[in-house]
Amino acid sequence: MPTLSAADVRAALLAGAEIALIDVREEDPYAHGHPLWATNFPLSKLELEAWTRIPRRNTTIAIYGEALGEDLAPRAAAVLAALGYTRVHRLEGGLAGWQAAGGECFIDVNVPSKAFGELVDATRRTPSLSAQEVKQLIDTRADIVIVDARRFDEYRTMSIPTATSVPGAELVLRVRELAPDPATRVIVNCAGRTRSIIGTQSLINAGLPNPVAALRNGTIGWTLAGQTLDHGASRRFPEHVDAERREAARQAARGLARRAGVARIALHDLRTLESDDRTLYRFDVRTPDEYAAGHLPGFASAPGGQLVQETDHHAPVRGARIVLADDDGVRADMSASWLAQMGWDVSVVEPVDARERGERGQPAARAPQPAESPTVSVATLAEWLGVKAAEGDAANGLAEGHASRAGAGARDTRDTRDTRDTQDARAREVAREDVDENAAQRADEARREPLAERSARSDDASADVAVIDVTASANYVQRHIPGAWYAVRAQLRDALTRIPRARRYVLTCGSGQLAAFAAADLRGLVPDGASVYVLDGGTLAWLAAGLPVEDGETRLASPRIDRYRRPYEGTGNAAEAMQAYLDWEFGLVEQLRLDGTHRFEVL
């Protein structure tokens, strides 16, 4: 297997040449240390993500990653070769080799964007207010507007009192609708620091006449100050934008993009950027709902604020070209202005007639077909396990609610990790609306009764069957087939040491797609004479049949390392973890200096 040294990778980064440095460990170990430009590509989901995230098959790729004492690079290289990639290399010495060569290691996720945000703050001295100062302004009913620059589902989970959800790329376009009086103070918050810094500086850069400040340290700072957050808020930005304000925002965004060196391109000239030796990413930076209603062919949905926040995930090939589109230029130009400052070669599509945005909905995920595997139907598996569907309308209603959540999990398996949060949140909303409380309680009692019947059977036929669920651990904890074991797909060999031997092994996940890829892995690991099946339709089909489920961490054959617990997301985070996260962010500018590969230039 060919190798690239740390010096080779560093030289490519400094030269602006295309390279994808990929860490094939699960997300949690990745988040505990990696090079600045390494992007997380778990071996467990490599077939599902590679074609979308690394679209050019002759991209230079450097792989590293170790788990349970195994070098994962050879397995990952074999997968990529089977997918048609021709320039795949192992990072010489892996992560240890990178460090031995003097390479800097960074913790957490989406580090390039967070480090860039800290550099913006240090360079521009972005104004900010403490949590105590903002609370006093709220309590005294000062003339302020607080805007939350995160995704709406994050805002729903926890928010600053009185705040309105205005995700990052929407700020310049819409904040004038919320604060038409230039004397009104605008305060931008996020969970930690990056999106509030970028959001605040966006408004300043665009020439908003209002006084603007970031909430220093976001909801983390608010919590550490002993102040109470709201939960379940639903205030959203106004859909309508006054024509004069829209034009002012358009002119400001265009001027800023021009200063940053962003190119403009007509849609019919887009082919000139397509090349056998350059990767091209196309992103629509409007809201997901706008994207679904109609978008340009070939463009993926990446709301601008999240694209700037998670650039390493959306565009893992450093040195690639990026083209952005929206409907009037405001959001695309603002997003592009930041990407250009981050060292990306970025262009914006000139506004086009709405008829050009003829594609609707979400495009099908680009993934290969898995090898043929024997399948088992939901009915047959239920018979093997000795379970049956709960009866009654209430149970059917609950099954529909579970199916909604399973659909979110299935989409997560097909797509990528971080649409999961939004999809699961929306699915939970649907489930709450569709199932009344009493029906849910009655159905819960009904669905658990067959479990008791099964456990009382003397001829426990299910002992011959082992169900292995390779979905995201969060989905497994939320709901899974009774008796199913959770396993990290890339660590099935280790997981089998904790799963009782069986004659029949059945793999599942949300949709069954990832399970089909895992089947080939499992066949070489099970005892002689054992059979391996894939559940037809996956757990989603099980739920749609009204069959019972379990929840919780009932049978973990692998540790829950597939997702890193972010100290700035959700509730219940330890104060020590939140403070440590802030302290780490404060040190990122110095880490950038030590690393030296960033090529950031702040306007």
C-alpha positions in Angstrom: 0.0 0.0 0.0 1.6 3.4 -1.0 2.2 5.8 1.8 2.4 9.6 2.2 4.6 11.0 5.0 3.5 13.8 7.3 5.8 16.1 5.4 4.1 15.1 2.1 0.7 15.9 3.6 1.9 19.2 5.1 3.4 20.2 1.8 0.1 19.6 -0.1 -1.8 21.6 2.5 0.6 24.6 2.3 0.6 24.5 -1.5 -3.2 24.5 -1.7 -3.1 21.2 -3.6 -6.1 18.9 -3.3 -5.8 16.3 -0.6 -8.3 14.4 1.6 -6.7 13.4 4.9 -9.3 11.0 6.4 -9.5 9.5 9.9 -11.4 6.2 9.7 -11.9 5.8 13.4 -15.3 6.3 15.0 -16.2 9.9 15.9 -15.4 9.8 19.6 -11.8 8.7 19.3 -11.4 11.0 16.3 -12.5 13.9 18.6 -9.9 13.1 21.1 -7.1 14.0 18.8 -6.4 14.5 15.0 -4.6 16.8 12.6 -6.3 20.1 11.8 -7.4 19.1 8.3 -8.2 15.5 9.0 -11.9 14.8 8.5 -13.8 12.0 10.1 -14.8 9.1 7.8 -15.7 6.2 10.0 -14.8 2.9 8.4 -18.2 1.7 9.5 -20.0 4.0 7.0 -17.3 4.5 4.4 -19.3 2.9 1.5 -22.3 5.2 2.3 -20.3 8.5 2.5 -17.4 8.3 0.1 -18.9 9.0 -3.2 -20.8 12.1 -1.9 -18.0 13.6 0.2 -15.1 12.7 -2.1 -16.7 12.9 -5.5 -13.6 12.7 -7.7 -12.2 9.2 -7.8 -8.6 10.2 -8.5 -8.4 12.5 -5.5 -5.2 12.1 -3.4 -6.4 10.4 -0.2 -4.3 9.8 2.9 -5.8 7.4 5.4 -5.1 6.7 9.1 -6.8 5.3 12.1 -6.4 2.5 14.7 -9.0 0.7 16.9 -8.4 -2.1 19.4 -4.8 -2.4 18.3 -5.7 -2.8 14.6 -4.5 -0.5 11.9 -7.7 0.3 10.1 -6.0 1.9 7.0 -5.7 -1.4 5.0 -9.4 -2.2 5.4 -10.4 1.3 4.5 -8.1 1.3 1.5 -9.6 -1.9 0.2 -13.1 -0.4 0.5 -12.0 2.8 -1.3 -10.3 0.8 -4.0 -13.5 -1.2 -4.6 -15.4 2.1 -4.9 -13.1 3.1 -7.7 -10.6 5.4 -5.9 -7.2 5.2 -7.6 -4.9 7.4 -5.4 -5.3 5.9 -1.9 -2.4 6.1 0.5 -1.7 5.2 4.1 -0.5 8.1 6.3 3.0 6.9 7.2 3.1 5.9 10.9 -0.6 6.9 11.3 -1.5 9.5 13.9 1.6 8.6 16.0 3.7 9.2 12.9 2.1 12.6 12.4 2.9 13.6 16.0 6.4 12.2 15.8 7.0 14.4 12.8 6.0 17.5 14.9 2.5 17.7 13.6 0.0 19.4 15.9 -3.1 17.5 17.1 -6.5 19.1 17.8 -9.4 17.8 19.9 -13.1 18.1 19.3 -14.9 18.2 15.9 -15.2 20.8 13.1 -12.0 22.3 14.3 -11.0 24.3 11.2 -14.2 26.3 11.5 -13.9 26.8 15.2 -10.2 27.8 15.0 -11.1 30.2 12.2 -13.8 31.8 14.4 -11.4 32.4 17.2 -8.9 34.0 14.7 -11.7 36.3 13.5 -12.5 37.3 17.1 -8.8 37.9 17.8 -8.2 39.8 14.6 -11.4 41.9 14.5 -12.0 42.2 18.2 -15.6 41.2 17.7 -17.8 42.9 20.3 -19.4 40.7 23.0 -21.5 41.0 26.1 -21.3 38.7 29.1 -24.2 36.5 30.2 -24.8 38.8 33.2 -24.9 41.9 31.0 -27.4 40.3 28.6 -29.6 39.1 31.4 -29.7 42.6 32.9 -30.7 44.0 29.5 -33.6 41.4 29.3 -34.7 42.1 32.9 -34.8 45.9 32.3 -36.7 45.5 29.0 -34.0 47.3 27.1 -34.4 47.8 23.4 -32.7 44.6 22.3 -33.2 41.7 19.9 -31.5 38.4 20.6 -31.0 36.1 17.6 -29.9 32.5 17.9 -27.6 31.6 15.0 -27.8 27.8 15.5 -30.0 25.2 13.7 -33.6 25.5 14.7 -33.6 22.1 16.5 -30.7 23.2 18.6 -32.6 26.4 19.5 -35.7 24.3 20.4 -33.6 22.2 22.8 -32.4 25.2 24.7 -32.3 28.9 24.1 -31.7 32.3 25.7 -35.0 33.8 27.0 -36.7 36.0 24.3 -34.3 34.8 21.5 -35.5 34.2 18.0 -34.1 31.5 15.8 -32.2 33.0 12.8 -29.6 30.5 11.6 -26.3 32.0 10.6 -26.6 32.6 6.9 -30.1 34.1 7.4 -28.8 36.9 9.6 -27.8 39.6 7.1 -30.9 38.9 5.0 -33.5 38.9 7.8 -32.3 40.7 10.9 -33.5 44.1 9.6 -37.0 42.7 9.8 -36.6 42.0 13.5 -34.7 45.2 14.3 -35.8 47.9 11.8 -34.9 50.7 14.3 -31.1 51.3 13.9 -31.0 52.1 17.7 -32.1 48.6 18.6 -29.2 46.5 19.9 -28.8 43.1 18.2 -27.2 40.3 20.3 -26.2 37.1 18.5 -25.9 33.8 20.4 -25.0 30.2 19.8 -24.1 27.3 22.1 -20.4 28.3 22.5 -18.5 30.8 20.5 -18.0 30.2 16.8 -21.4 30.8 15.3 -22.0 33.9 17.5 -18.7 35.4 16.5 -19.2 34.7 12.8 -22.8 35.9 13.0 -22.0 39.1 14.8 -19.1 39.8 12.5 -21.3 39.1 9.5 -23.7 41.8 10.6 -20.8 44.2 11.2 -19.1 43.4 7.9 -22.4 43.9 6.1 -22.7 47.4 7.5 -25.8 46.9 9.8 -26.3 50.3 11.4 -27.5 48.8 14.7 -25.1 48.2 17.6 -24.2 44.5 17.5 -22.6 42.1 20.0 -22.1 38.4 20.5 -23.3 36.7 23.7 -19.9 35.8 25.1 -19.6 32.0 25.3 -23.2 31.4 24.3 -25.6 29.1 26.2 -22.5 27.6 27.9 -21.6 30.9 29.4 -25.2 31.5 30.3 -25.4 28.2 32.1 -22.1 28.7 33.9 -23.3 32.0 35.1 -26.2 30.2 36.9 -28.9 31.6 34.6 -31.9 29.7 33.3 -32.3 28.7 29.7 -35.7 28.3 27.9 -36.7 24.9 26.4 -39.1 24.3 23.5 -39.1 27.9 22.2 -40.5 28.3 18.7 -39.8 31.8 17.6 -38.5 31.8 14.0 -37.3 34.5 11.7 -39.9 36.3 9.5 -40.4 34.7 6.1 -41.1 37.9 4.3 -38.3 40.4 3.7 -39.1 43.9 2.6 -37.9 44.6 -0.9 -35.7 47.6 0.1 -34.1 45.8 3.0 -33.5 42.8 0.7 -31.8 45.0 -1.8 -29.6 46.6 0.9 -28.6 43.2 2.2 -27.8 42.0 -1.4 -25.6 45.0 -2.1 -23.8 44.7 1.2 -23.2 40.9 0.8 -22.0 41.4 -2.8 -19.5 44.0 -1.8 -18.2 41.9 1.0 -17.8 38.8 -1.2 -16.0 40.9 -3.8 -13.5 42.1 -1.2 -12.9 38.5 -0.1 -12.1 37.5 -3.7 -15.3 35.5 -4.4 -15.9 34.9 -8.1 -19.3 35.0 -9.8 -20.3 32.5 -12.4 -23.3 32.1 -14.6 -25.1 28.8 -14.3 -24.5 27.9 -18.0 -20.7 28.4 -17.4 -20.6 26.0 -14.5 -19.2 23.3 -16.7 -16.0 25.2 -17.1 -15.2 24.5 -13.4 -15.7 20.7 -13.9 -12.4 19.0 -14.4 -10.8 15.6 -14.1 -8.1 17.0 -11.8 -10.2 19.3 -9.6 -12.9 18.4 -7.1 -16.1 20.6 -7.3 -18.6 20.9 -4.5 -22.0 22.4 -5.2 -24.0 23.7 -2.3 -27.4 25.4 -2.0 -27.1 27.5 1.2 -30.8 28.3 1.7 -32.9 26.7 4.3 -33.7 23.0 4.0 -37.4 23.8 3.3 -36.5 26.1 0.5 -34.1 23.6 -0.9 -36.8 20.8 -0.9 -39.2 23.1 -2.7 -36.9 23.5 -5.6 -33.1 23.6 -6.2 -30.6 23.6 -9.0 -29.7 20.2 -10.4 -26.6 18.7 -8.8 -26.6 21.0 -5.8 -26.7 19.6 -2.3 -28.4 21.2 0.7 -25.9 22.9 3.1 -27.5 25.9 4.9 -24.8 28.6 4.9 -24.3 28.9 8.6 -23.8 25.2 9.1 -21.5 25.0 6.0 -19.2 27.6 7.5 -19.4 25.8 10.9 -18.9 22.3 9.5 -16.8 22.9 6.4 -14.6 19.9 7.0 -17.6 17.6 7.0 -19.2 19.0 3.8 -16.0 19.5 1.9 -13.3 17.1 3.2 -11.1 17.6 0.1 -8.9 20.5 1.1 -8.0 22.6 -2.0 -11.3 21.7 -3.8 -13.5 24.2 -5.6 -16.8 25.2 -4.0 -19.8 26.8 -5.8 -22.7 28.2 -3.8 -26.2 29.1 -4.9 -29.3 30.7 -3.4 -32.1 32.7 -4.9 -31.0 36.3 -4.5 -27.3 36.2 -3.7 -27.4 37.4 -0.1 -26.9 34.1 1.7 -24.5 32.7 -0.9 -22.3 35.8 -1.0 -22.2 36.0 2.8 -21.3 32.3 3.2 -18.8 32.6 0.3 -17.1 35.6 1.9 -16.2 33.4 5.0 -15.2 30.4 3.0 -12.8 32.6 0.9 -11.2 33.9 4.1 -10.8 30.3 5.2 -8.7 29.7 2.1 -11.2 28.0 -0.2 -11.5 28.6 -4.0 -15.2 29.6 -3.9 -17.7 31.0 -6.5 -21.3 32.1 -6.4 -23.9 31.3 -9.1 -25.5 34.4 -10.5 -29.2 34.5 -9.5 -31.3 32.5 -12.0 -35.0 32.2 -12.9 -36.9 30.1 -10.4 -37.7 27.7 -13.2 -34.1 26.6 -13.2 -34.5 25.2 -9.7 -36.5 22.3 -11.1 -35.3 19.5 -8.8 -37.4 18.9 -5.7 -37.1 17.0 -2.5 -33.9 15.4 -1.3 -31.7 13.7 -3.9 -31.0 10.0 -3.5 -27.8 9.3 -1.6 -24.9 8.2 -3.8 -23.8 4.8 -2.6 -22.9 1.5 -4.2 -25.0 -1.6 -4.1 -23.9 -4.0 -1.4 -23.1 -7.6 -2.2 -26.0 -10.0 -2.3 -26.9 -11.4 1.1 -29.6 -13.7 2.3 -32.5 -11.8 3.8 -35.1 -12.6 6.4 -38.5 -11.1 6.5 -39.9 -9.3 9.5 -42.5 -12.0 10.0 -39.9 -14.8 10.0 -37.7 -13.0 12.4 -40.6 -12.3 14.7 -41.4 -16.0 14.6 -37.8 -16.9 15.4 -37.8 -14.6 18.3 -41.2 -15.6 19.5 -42.7 -12.1 19.5 -45.9 -10.8 18.0 -47.4 -7.5 17.2 -49.3 -5.6 19.9 -53.0 -5.4 19.1 -55.4 -2.4 19.2 -55.7 1.0 17.6 -53.5 2.5 20.3 -50.7 0.1 19.5 -51.1 0.9 15.8 -50.8 4.6 16.6 -47.6 4.0 18.6 -46.2 1.9 15.8 -46.8 4.8 13.4 -45.0 7.1 15.8 -42.1 4.7 16.1 -42.0 4.3 12.3 -41.6 8.1 12.0 -38.6 8.0 14.3 -37.2 5.0 12.5 -37.5 6.9 9.2 -35.2 9.5 10.7 -32.8 6.8 11.8 -32.9 5.2 8.3 -32.2 8.5 6.7 -29.3 9.0 9.0 -27.8 5.7 8.0 -28.1 6.6 4.3 -26.9 10.1 4.6 -24.4 11.5 7.2 -24.2 12.0 10.9 -25.3 15.5 11.4 -28.5 15.7 9.7 -29.5 13.2 12.4 -30.1 15.9 15.0 -32.5 17.9 12.9 -34.4 14.8 11.5 -34.8 13.1 14.9 -36.0 16.4 16.4 -38.6 16.8 13.6 -39.7 13.2 13.9 -40.2 13.5 17.6 -42.4 16.5 17.0 -44.5 14.5 14.5 -44.7 11.6 16.9 -45.9 13.8 19.7 -48.5 15.4 17.5 -49.8 12.1 16.1 -50.1 10.1 19.3 -52.1 11.3 22.3 -50.7 10.6 25.8 -53.3 8.0 26.8 -53.0 6.1 23.5 -49.2 6.0 24.0 -49.6 4.7 27.5 -52.1 2.0 26.4 -49.9 1.0 23.5 -46.8 0.9 25.7 -48.5 -1.6 28.0 -49.7 -3.6 25.0 -46.4 -3.8 23.2 -44.5 -4.9 26.4 -46.9 -7.8 27.1 -45.6 -10.1 24.4 -42.1 -9.6 25.8 -43.2 -11.1 29.1 -44.9 -14.0 27.2 -41.7 -14.6 25.3 -39.5 -14.6 28.4 -41.7 -17.2 29.9 -41.3 -19.7 27.1 -39.6 -22.9 28.1 -38.5 -23.8 24.6 -36.6 -20.5 24.0 -36.1 -20.8 20.3 -34.6 -17.3 20.2 -31.4 -18.7 21.7 -30.5 -19.9 18.2 -30.8 -16.3 16.8 -28.6 -13.3 17.5 -29.9 -9.9 16.2 -27.1 -7.4 15.7 -28.0 -3.7 15.2 -25.4 -1.6 13.5 -27.3 1.6 13.5 -26.2 4.8 15.3 -26.0 4.1 19.0 -28.4 7.0 19.7 -31.0 5.3 17.5 -30.4 1.9 19.2 -31.0 3.5 22.6 -34.1 5.1 21.4 -35.6 1.9 20.1 -34.5 -1.5 18.9 -35.7 -5.0 18.3 -36.2 -7.0 21.5 -33.0 -8.9 22.3 -30.9 -7.0 19.7 -27.3 -6.3 20.4 -25.7 -2.9 19.4 -22.4 -3.2 17.6 -20.1 -0.8 15.8 -19.9 -2.3 12.3 -16.1 -1.8 12.0 -15.6 -3.7 15.3 -17.8 -6.7 14.7 -14.9 -9.1 15.6 -14.6 -7.7 19.0 -18.4 -7.3 19.5 -18.9 -11.1 18.8 -16.9 -11.9 21.9 -19.8 -10.4 23.9 -22.7 -11.9 21.9 -23.8 -15.5 22.7 -23.0 -17.9 19.9 -26.0 -18.6 17.6 -26.9 -20.7 14.6 -28.5 -17.7 12.9 -27.2 -14.1 12.9 -29.5 -11.3 11.7 -28.2 -7.9 10.9 -30.3 -4.7 11.0 -30.1 -1.0 11.1 -32.7 1.8 10.4 -33.3 1.0 6.7 -31.2 -2.2 6.4 -28.7 -0.6 4.0 -25.7 -0.4 6.3 -26.6 -3.9 7.6 -26.3 -5.2 4.1 -22.7 -3.9 3.9 -22.0 -5.4 7.3 -23.2 -8.8 6.3 -20.1 -9.5 4.2 -17.9 -8.6 7.2 -19.8 -10.8 9.6 -19.8 -13.9 7.4 -16.1 -14.3 7.9 -16.4 -14.0 11.6 -19.2 -16.2 12.8 -18.8 -19.9 13.8 -18.6 -22.6 11.1 -22.1 -23.6 10.1 -23.8 -20.4 11.2 -25.9 -18.4 8.8 -25.9 -14.6 8.3 -29.0 -12.8 7.2 -30.0 -9.2 6.7 -33.4 -8.1 8.0 -35.4 -7.1 4.9 -36.4 -3.4 5.3 -34.4 -3.1 8.5 -35.8 -1.9 11.9 -38.1 0.5 10.0 -39.9 -2.5 8.6 -40.1 -4.1 12.0 -41.7 -1.0 13.4 -44.1 -0.6 10.5 -45.4 -4.1 11.2 -46.4 -2.9 14.7 -43.9 -5.2 16.4 -42.7 -4.4 19.9 -39.4 -2.7 20.7 -37.1 -2.2 23.6 -35.2 1.0 24.5 -32.2 1.9 26.5 -28.6 0.5 26.6 -29.9 -3.0 27.0 -27.2 -5.0 25.1 -24.1 -3.1 24.1 -21.6 -5.4 22.4 -19.6 -2.3 21.5 -19.1 0.9 23.4 -21.0 4.0 22.2 -18.0 5.6 20.5 -19.8 6.3 17.2 -20.7 9.8 18.3 -18.7 12.3 20.4 -20.6 13.8 23.3 -20.3 17.6 22.6 -20.2 19.7 25.8 -22.2 22.4 24.1 -25.1 20.4 22.8 -28.2 19.3 24.6 -28.7 19.6 28.4 -27.2 18.0 31.4 -23.5 18.7 30.5 -21.1 18.9 33.4 -19.9 22.4 34.3 -16.3 21.2 34.2 -16.7 19.9 30.7 -18.3 23.1 29.5 -15.5 25.3 31.0 -12.9 23.0 29.6 -14.4 23.4 26.2 -14.2 27.2 26.4 -10.7 27.0 27.7 -9.8 24.9 24.7 -11.4 27.3 22.3 -9.4 30.2 23.8 -6.2 28.3 22.9 -7.0 27.6 19.3 -5.3 30.7 17.8 -2.0 29.6 19.4 -2.6 26.1 18.1 -3.1 27.5 14.6 0.2 29.3 14.8 2.0 26.1 15.9 0.3 24.0 13.1 0.9 26.5 10.4 -1.2 24.9 7.6 -4.4 26.9 7.9 -4.0 29.6 5.1 -6.7 31.7 6.8 -6.8 35.4 5.9 -9.3 37.5 7.9 -10.6 40.7 6.3 
